[in-house]
Amino acid sequence: MKKNILTRRQFLKESTTAALVGTLYLNVPKKLKAENNKKTRVVLIRNRDVMKWTKDGKVQLNRPRQEVVKEMLDEAVKVLLNEKDAASAWKKLIHPDDIVGIKTNVWRQLPTTREVEIAIKQGVLTAGVPENNISIGDRGILYDPIFQKATALINARPMRTHHWAGVGSLLKNYIMFIENPSSYHPDTCADLAKIWKLPLVKGKTRLNILVMFTPLFHGIGPHHFNPKYVWPYCGLLVGTDPVAVDATGLRILLARRREFFKENRPINPPPKHIILADTRYGLGTADPDNIELVKLGWQEGALI
């Protein structure tokens, strides 16, 4: 198992967008930064075989291999929590008496995928939770009885560029916990972290999974999607801190944009909700100096 801790200096070199985010962080009072200086672990696990490929070498979108997804997620959770096996790790995250909502994302162009949902549910069942105390949902979760009384949440969605927020991230995935999601669109969704302070959500999220199988790294306009701007990264980013996982995923997206466009090309609008989740709301850490990144599996083209 290799560990890789990346510095703020490296982060600032990623692109103009990253430089903006880094500048925001550097301007935070020392007292506030000191409150968030404990390192948080994020696990990146990659496996080229997680995706199905055509005979001419192209990846089949949204068709991961179920058995490989489960192996990847179990290994990531095990390493994340320093447990000897996956079952022990899941039991450390979730208790048998928990009521568990698995927040997914159903955007048809790039969904969380059923395979990821099944792997998460299997982990929760391993922890001893009865199946009737588990629900998987996205739109409509406010009216789902399991989500209404959930004691534990697991958050899983793909990483992609986004018209209003810069990127569709784990932080943004909770926008369906409010009645009027568009009310969080102003100022490039700067205040998404406020949602995480609501009683329905606060303190309940046990695990965050940013799906990086085929991330979308560029697009223009609402609901944009062009297969030209996805690539087979074949990874999962896993952590207990959604801000740290999102910040790491953002760096990978920025690195891919630089690789593809042969220049630093900032994401527009800038995804400042990630840094503000740290500096304004104290939800987690976006500072690479305070993130321990553990990389597992396939290393070629990791970009980080």
C-alpha beads as a LAMMPS data file, in Angstrom:
LAMMPS data file: protein, C-alpha beads

304 atoms
303 bonds

1 atom types
1 bond types

-500.0 500.0 xlo xhi
-500.0 500.0 ylo yhi
-500.0 500.0 zlo zhi

Masses

1 110.0

Atoms # bond

1 1 1 0.000 0.000 0.000
2 1 1 1.446 3.313 -1.095
3 1 1 0.674 6.605 0.549
4 1 1 0.933 9.942 -1.159
5 1 1 0.504 13.258 0.619
6 1 1 0.309 16.200 -1.781
7 1 1 1.241 19.719 -0.790
8 1 1 -0.633 22.968 -1.165
9 1 1 2.125 24.143 -3.510
10 1 1 1.377 21.250 -5.879
11 1 1 -2.335 21.986 -5.606
12 1 1 -1.826 25.611 -6.623
13 1 1 0.031 24.527 -9.744
14 1 1 -2.897 22.498 -11.050
15 1 1 -4.674 25.355 -12.850
16 1 1 -6.012 28.864 -12.574
17 1 1 -9.087 27.460 -10.847
18 1 1 -6.964 25.643 -8.317
19 1 1 -4.942 28.789 -7.765
20 1 1 -8.127 30.666 -6.948
21 1 1 -9.195 27.996 -4.500
22 1 1 -5.746 27.927 -2.934
23 1 1 -5.717 31.701 -2.569
24 1 1 -9.040 31.567 -0.768
25 1 1 -7.618 29.012 1.627
26 1 1 -4.406 30.917 2.253
27 1 1 -6.431 33.990 3.205
28 1 1 -8.251 32.177 5.999
29 1 1 -7.260 33.333 9.507
30 1 1 -4.701 31.019 11.132
31 1 1 -7.037 30.327 14.036
32 1 1 -9.675 28.877 11.738
33 1 1 -7.159 26.805 9.786
34 1 1 -5.746 25.438 13.028
35 1 1 -9.162 24.013 13.888
36 1 1 -9.071 21.944 10.706
37 1 1 -5.432 20.837 10.623
38 1 1 -5.950 17.171 11.476
39 1 1 -5.095 15.023 8.488
40 1 1 -7.993 13.198 6.918
41 1 1 -7.563 10.060 4.862
42 1 1 -8.890 9.679 1.345
43 1 1 -8.480 6.411 -0.535
44 1 1 -8.161 6.313 -4.311
45 1 1 -8.585 2.833 -5.730
46 1 1 -8.407 2.076 -9.451
47 1 1 -8.861 -1.076 -11.505
48 1 1 -8.892 -1.024 -15.298
49 1 1 -11.002 -4.179 -15.313
50 1 1 -13.882 -2.490 -13.501
51 1 1 -15.214 -1.295 -16.865
52 1 1 -16.410 -3.285 -19.842
53 1 1 -14.578 -2.522 -23.081
54 1 1 -15.548 -2.896 -26.731
55 1 1 -13.416 -4.912 -29.125
56 1 1 -11.918 -1.718 -30.531
57 1 1 -10.734 -0.633 -27.091
58 1 1 -13.446 1.832 -26.115
59 1 1 -14.998 1.854 -22.678
60 1 1 -18.695 1.085 -22.325
61 1 1 -20.200 3.919 -20.292
62 1 1 -22.166 3.132 -17.145
63 1 1 -21.497 -0.602 -17.383
64 1 1 -19.034 -1.494 -14.631
65 1 1 -18.461 -5.090 -13.598
66 1 1 -20.395 -5.836 -10.433
67 1 1 -17.851 -8.164 -8.852
68 1 1 -14.977 -5.731 -9.451
69 1 1 -16.939 -2.783 -8.057
70 1 1 -17.584 -4.726 -4.863
71 1 1 -13.929 -5.763 -4.545
72 1 1 -12.787 -2.160 -5.030
73 1 1 -15.236 -0.681 -2.545
74 1 1 -14.546 -3.305 0.106
75 1 1 -10.789 -2.839 -0.217
76 1 1 -11.096 0.950 -0.060
77 1 1 -13.265 0.845 3.061
78 1 1 -10.894 -1.602 4.714
79 1 1 -7.855 0.585 4.067
80 1 1 -9.716 3.772 4.937
81 1 1 -10.491 2.501 8.421
82 1 1 -7.314 0.461 8.992
83 1 1 -9.269 -2.750 9.480
84 1 1 -8.052 -6.280 8.804
85 1 1 -10.973 -7.144 6.530
86 1 1 -13.898 -5.477 4.782
87 1 1 -16.550 -6.938 7.091
88 1 1 -14.871 -5.403 10.136
89 1 1 -14.651 -2.056 8.345
90 1 1 -18.330 -2.007 7.404
91 1 1 -19.272 -2.922 10.974
92 1 1 -17.154 -0.026 12.184
93 1 1 -19.064 2.347 9.902
94 1 1 -22.595 1.033 10.322
95 1 1 -24.353 -0.583 13.285
96 1 1 -27.080 -3.249 13.103
97 1 1 -29.668 -0.902 14.611
98 1 1 -28.993 1.885 12.087
99 1 1 -31.582 2.997 9.563
100 1 1 -29.583 3.672 6.410
101 1 1 -30.252 5.965 3.472
102 1 1 -27.951 5.500 0.479
103 1 1 -27.987 8.804 -1.430
104 1 1 -27.304 8.052 -5.060
105 1 1 -27.475 10.098 -8.264
106 1 1 -29.718 9.123 -11.163
107 1 1 -28.657 11.600 -13.873
108 1 1 -29.119 9.370 -16.898
109 1 1 -25.951 10.394 -18.734
110 1 1 -23.647 9.530 -15.832
111 1 1 -25.436 7.866 -12.908
112 1 1 -23.902 6.412 -9.785
113 1 1 -24.768 3.063 -11.452
114 1 1 -26.755 0.208 -10.046
115 1 1 -23.550 -1.766 -9.554
116 1 1 -22.184 0.775 -7.078
117 1 1 -25.529 0.927 -5.265
118 1 1 -25.596 -2.853 -4.918
119 1 1 -22.017 -2.937 -3.589
120 1 1 -22.868 -0.321 -0.950
121 1 1 -26.031 -2.136 0.065
122 1 1 -24.100 -5.390 0.398
123 1 1 -21.682 -3.637 2.739
124 1 1 -24.534 -2.306 4.865
125 1 1 -26.112 -5.771 5.001
126 1 1 -22.727 -7.152 6.080
127 1 1 -22.846 -4.738 9.003
128 1 1 -26.045 -6.448 10.145
129 1 1 -28.686 -3.935 9.066
130 1 1 -31.996 -5.567 8.058
131 1 1 -32.888 -4.992 4.421
132 1 1 -36.131 -3.246 5.355
133 1 1 -34.066 -0.562 7.122
134 1 1 -32.137 0.344 3.953
135 1 1 -33.242 2.603 1.116
136 1 1 -31.474 3.807 -2.036
137 1 1 -32.712 7.073 -3.482
138 1 1 -32.090 10.416 -5.143
139 1 1 -35.073 12.474 -6.250
140 1 1 -37.908 12.053 -3.799
141 1 1 -35.785 11.231 -0.754
142 1 1 -37.612 13.875 1.279
143 1 1 -40.704 11.673 1.056
144 1 1 -38.934 8.357 1.608
145 1 1 -39.772 6.969 5.092
146 1 1 -36.314 5.433 5.496
147 1 1 -34.533 8.697 4.667
148 1 1 -36.931 10.600 6.915
149 1 1 -35.894 8.561 9.949
150 1 1 -32.369 7.605 8.847
151 1 1 -29.681 7.428 11.513
152 1 1 -26.918 6.878 8.934
153 1 1 -26.325 8.080 5.386
154 1 1 -23.947 6.925 2.662
155 1 1 -23.300 9.409 -0.132
156 1 1 -22.323 8.217 -3.623
157 1 1 -22.226 10.004 -6.969
158 1 1 -20.068 10.452 -10.090
159 1 1 -17.741 13.422 -10.510
160 1 1 -18.565 15.750 -13.418
161 1 1 -18.436 19.342 -14.497
162 1 1 -21.628 21.234 -13.724
163 1 1 -23.267 24.313 -15.215
164 1 1 -24.193 25.978 -11.894
165 1 1 -21.657 24.647 -9.389
166 1 1 -18.550 24.146 -11.520
167 1 1 -18.542 20.478 -10.583
168 1 1 -21.210 18.052 -9.509
169 1 1 -19.667 16.754 -6.313
170 1 1 -20.483 14.853 -3.138
171 1 1 -21.331 18.145 -1.467
172 1 1 -23.829 18.962 -4.187
173 1 1 -25.353 15.493 -4.086
174 1 1 -27.287 16.459 -0.948
175 1 1 -29.191 19.249 -2.723
176 1 1 -32.186 16.921 -2.955
177 1 1 -32.555 17.118 0.837
178 1 1 -34.235 20.503 0.408
179 1 1 -37.620 21.361 -1.102
180 1 1 -36.290 23.929 -3.570
181 1 1 -32.865 22.882 -4.903
182 1 1 -32.592 25.887 -7.230
183 1 1 -32.475 28.162 -4.188
184 1 1 -28.849 27.026 -3.785
185 1 1 -27.817 27.941 -7.336
186 1 1 -26.916 31.630 -6.718
187 1 1 -23.242 32.556 -6.410
188 1 1 -22.213 29.324 -8.175
189 1 1 -23.754 27.177 -5.426
190 1 1 -21.302 28.649 -2.915
191 1 1 -23.322 27.620 0.132
192 1 1 -23.988 23.946 -0.562
193 1 1 -22.343 23.016 2.742
194 1 1 -25.268 24.645 4.580
195 1 1 -27.387 21.681 3.540
196 1 1 -25.111 19.422 5.543
197 1 1 -26.083 21.331 8.691
198 1 1 -29.808 20.571 8.334
199 1 1 -31.341 18.231 10.964
200 1 1 -32.218 15.623 8.325
201 1 1 -28.540 15.340 7.403
202 1 1 -26.294 16.750 10.140
203 1 1 -23.810 14.272 11.568
204 1 1 -25.330 11.259 9.814
205 1 1 -23.001 10.658 6.852
206 1 1 -20.738 7.686 7.521
207 1 1 -19.137 7.266 4.092
208 1 1 -18.637 9.293 0.914
209 1 1 -17.916 7.639 -2.443
210 1 1 -16.996 9.751 -5.457
211 1 1 -17.390 7.547 -8.515
212 1 1 -14.520 8.169 -10.933
213 1 1 -15.122 5.385 -13.452
214 1 1 -15.633 7.756 -16.406
215 1 1 -15.637 11.338 -15.058
216 1 1 -16.926 14.210 -17.193
217 1 1 -14.213 16.879 -17.282
218 1 1 -15.690 19.512 -19.614
219 1 1 -19.004 20.852 -20.833
220 1 1 -20.959 24.010 -21.597
221 1 1 -24.562 24.724 -20.656
222 1 1 -27.171 23.084 -18.408
223 1 1 -27.298 19.275 -18.444
224 1 1 -24.354 19.142 -20.817
225 1 1 -22.864 15.819 -21.815
226 1 1 -20.489 14.837 -24.594
227 1 1 -18.752 11.435 -24.541
228 1 1 -15.715 13.193 -25.994
229 1 1 -15.118 14.662 -22.541
230 1 1 -15.189 11.517 -20.434
231 1 1 -12.291 9.135 -19.994
232 1 1 -11.794 5.680 -18.438
233 1 1 -10.227 6.615 -15.106
234 1 1 -11.677 3.438 -13.564
235 1 1 -11.520 4.657 -9.977
236 1 1 -13.330 5.304 -6.730
237 1 1 -12.459 8.000 -4.215
238 1 1 -13.593 7.030 -0.735
239 1 1 -13.513 8.895 2.562
240 1 1 -15.429 9.978 5.633
241 1 1 -14.829 13.676 4.858
242 1 1 -16.839 14.826 1.789
243 1 1 -14.813 18.024 1.435
244 1 1 -11.494 16.173 1.275
245 1 1 -12.860 13.665 -1.232
246 1 1 -14.327 16.402 -3.426
247 1 1 -11.123 18.456 -3.283
248 1 1 -9.132 15.413 -4.384
249 1 1 -11.548 14.620 -7.197
250 1 1 -11.370 18.222 -8.369
251 1 1 -7.602 18.035 -8.647
252 1 1 -7.868 14.943 -10.826
253 1 1 -10.409 16.661 -13.071
254 1 1 -8.173 19.705 -13.425
255 1 1 -5.182 17.529 -14.268
256 1 1 -7.183 15.760 -16.968
257 1 1 -8.280 19.093 -18.439
258 1 1 -4.661 20.224 -18.618
259 1 1 -3.667 16.926 -20.235
260 1 1 -6.489 17.088 -22.787
261 1 1 -6.407 20.785 -23.701
262 1 1 -2.589 21.098 -23.483
263 1 1 -2.984 24.178 -21.294
264 1 1 -4.362 25.250 -17.943
265 1 1 -8.048 25.780 -18.562
266 1 1 -10.064 26.780 -15.495
267 1 1 -13.470 25.299 -14.801
268 1 1 -16.187 27.885 -15.304
269 1 1 -17.877 28.665 -13.007
270 1 1 -15.190 28.004 -10.398
271 1 1 -16.241 25.236 -7.981
272 1 1 -15.705 27.385 -4.913
273 1 1 -18.324 25.531 -2.861
274 1 1 -15.631 22.961 -2.038
275 1 1 -13.189 25.377 -0.429
276 1 1 -16.024 27.308 1.241
277 1 1 -17.295 24.087 2.801
278 1 1 -13.975 24.112 4.654
279 1 1 -13.278 27.786 5.282
280 1 1 -16.801 29.157 5.709
281 1 1 -18.651 26.189 7.187
282 1 1 -15.969 24.025 8.798
283 1 1 -17.443 20.877 7.300
284 1 1 -14.123 19.241 6.384
285 1 1 -10.730 19.977 4.886
286 1 1 -10.006 21.094 1.337
287 1 1 -6.335 21.812 2.018
288 1 1 -4.092 19.170 0.397
289 1 1 -1.559 19.609 3.232
290 1 1 -4.180 18.138 5.560
291 1 1 -5.226 15.250 3.315
292 1 1 -3.505 11.868 3.353
293 1 1 -4.119 10.335 -0.051
294 1 1 -3.705 6.569 -0.196
295 1 1 -3.504 5.176 -3.724
296 1 1 -4.349 1.532 -4.416
297 1 1 -4.447 -0.593 -7.531
298 1 1 -3.844 0.572 -11.095
299 1 1 -1.401 3.512 -11.079
300 1 1 -1.015 4.363 -14.777
301 1 1 -2.604 7.698 -15.594
302 1 1 -3.546 8.461 -11.992
303 1 1 -2.901 12.199 -12.580
304 1 1 -2.328 12.775 -8.876

Bonds

1 1 1 2
2 1 2 3
3 1 3 4
4 1 4 5
5 1 5 6
6 1 6 7
7 1 7 8
8 1 8 9
9 1 9 10
10 1 10 11
11 1 11 12
12 1 12 13
13 1 13 14
14 1 14 15
15 1 15 16
16 1 16 17
17 1 17 18
18 1 18 19
19 1 19 20
20 1 20 21
21 1 21 22
22 1 22 23
23 1 23 24
24 1 24 25
25 1 25 26
26 1 26 27
27 1 27 28
28 1 28 29
29 1 29 30
30 1 30 31
31 1 31 32
32 1 32 33
33 1 33 34
34 1 34 35
35 1 35 36
36 1 36 37
37 1 37 38
38 1 38 39
39 1 39 40
40 1 40 41
41 1 41 42
42 1 42 43
43 1 43 44
44 1 44 45
45 1 45 46
46 1 46 47
47 1 47 48
48 1 48 49
49 1 49 50
50 1 50 51
51 1 51 52
52 1 52 53
53 1 53 54
54 1 54 55
55 1 55 56
56 1 56 57
57 1 57 58
58 1 58 59
59 1 59 60
60 1 60 61
61 1 61 62
62 1 62 63
63 1 63 64
64 1 64 65
65 1 65 66
66 1 66 67
67 1 67 68
68 1 68 69
69 1 69 70
70 1 70 71
71 1 71 72
72 1 72 73
73 1 73 74
74 1 74 75
75 1 75 76
76 1 76 77
77 1 77 78
78 1 78 79
79 1 79 80
80 1 80 81
81 1 81 82
82 1 82 83
83 1 83 84
84 1 84 85
85 1 85 86
86 1 86 87
87 1 87 88
88 1 88 89
89 1 89 90
90 1 90 91
91 1 91 92
92 1 92 93
93 1 93 94
94 1 94 95
95 1 95 96
96 1 96 97
97 1 97 98
98 1 98 99
99 1 99 100
100 1 100 101
101 1 101 102
102 1 102 103
103 1 103 104
104 1 104 105
105 1 105 106
106 1 106 107
107 1 107 108
108 1 108 109
109 1 109 110
110 1 110 111
111 1 111 112
112 1 112 113
113 1 113 114
114 1 114 115
115 1 115 116
116 1 116 117
117 1 117 118
118 1 118 119
119 1 119 120
120 1 120 121
121 1 121 122
122 1 122 123
123 1 123 124
124 1 124 125
125 1 125 126
126 1 126 127
127 1 127 128
128 1 128 129
129 1 129 130
130 1 130 131
131 1 131 132
132 1 132 133
133 1 133 134
134 1 134 135
135 1 135 136
136 1 136 137
137 1 137 138
138 1 138 139
139 1 139 140
140 1 140 141
141 1 141 142
142 1 142 143
143 1 143 144
144 1 144 145
145 1 145 146
146 1 146 147
147 1 147 148
148 1 148 149
149 1 149 150
150 1 150 151
151 1 151 152
152 1 152 153
153 1 153 154
154 1 154 155
155 1 155 156
156 1 156 157
157 1 157 158
158 1 158 159
159 1 159 160
160 1 160 161
161 1 161 162
162 1 162 163
163 1 163 164
164 1 164 165
165 1 165 166
166 1 166 167
167 1 167 168
168 1 168 169
169 1 169 170
170 1 170 171
171 1 171 172
172 1 172 173
173 1 173 174
174 1 174 175
175 1 175 176
176 1 176 177
177 1 177 178
178 1 178 179
179 1 179 180
180 1 180 181
181 1 181 182
182 1 182 183
183 1 183 184
184 1 184 185
185 1 185 186
186 1 186 187
187 1 187 188
188 1 188 189
189 1 189 190
190 1 190 191
191 1 191 192
192 1 192 193
193 1 193 194
194 1 194 195
195 1 195 196
196 1 196 197
197 1 197 198
198 1 198 199
199 1 199 200
200 1 200 201
201 1 201 202
202 1 202 203
203 1 203 204
204 1 204 205
205 1 205 206
206 1 206 207
207 1 207 208
208 1 208 209
209 1 209 210
210 1 210 211
211 1 211 212
212 1 212 213
213 1 213 214
214 1 214 215
215 1 215 216
216 1 216 217
217 1 217 218
218 1 218 219
219 1 219 220
220 1 220 221
221 1 221 222
222 1 222 223
223 1 223 224
224 1 224 225
225 1 225 226
226 1 226 227
227 1 227 228
228 1 228 229
229 1 229 230
230 1 230 231
231 1 231 232
232 1 232 233
233 1 233 234
234 1 234 235
235 1 235 236
236 1 236 237
237 1 237 238
238 1 238 239
239 1 239 240
240 1 240 241
241 1 241 242
242 1 242 243
243 1 243 244
244 1 244 245
245 1 245 246
246 1 246 247
247 1 247 248
248 1 248 249
249 1 249 250
250 1 250 251
251 1 251 252
252 1 252 253
253 1 253 254
254 1 254 255
255 1 255 256
256 1 256 257
257 1 257 258
258 1 258 259
259 1 259 260
260 1 260 261
261 1 261 262
262 1 262 263
263 1 263 264
264 1 264 265
265 1 265 266
266 1 266 267
267 1 267 268
268 1 268 269
269 1 269 270
270 1 270 271
271 1 271 272
272 1 272 273
273 1 273 274
274 1 274 275
275 1 275 276
276 1 276 277
277 1 277 278
278 1 278 279
279 1 279 280
280 1 280 281
281 1 281 282
282 1 282 283
283 1 283 284
284 1 284 285
285 1 285 286
286 1 286 287
287 1 287 288
288 1 288 289
289 1 289 290
290 1 290 291
291 1 291 292
292 1 292 293
293 1 293 294
294 1 294 295
295 1 295 296
296 1 296 297
297 1 297 298
298 1 298 299
299 1 299 300
300 1 300 301
301 1 301 302
302 1 302 303
303 1 303 304
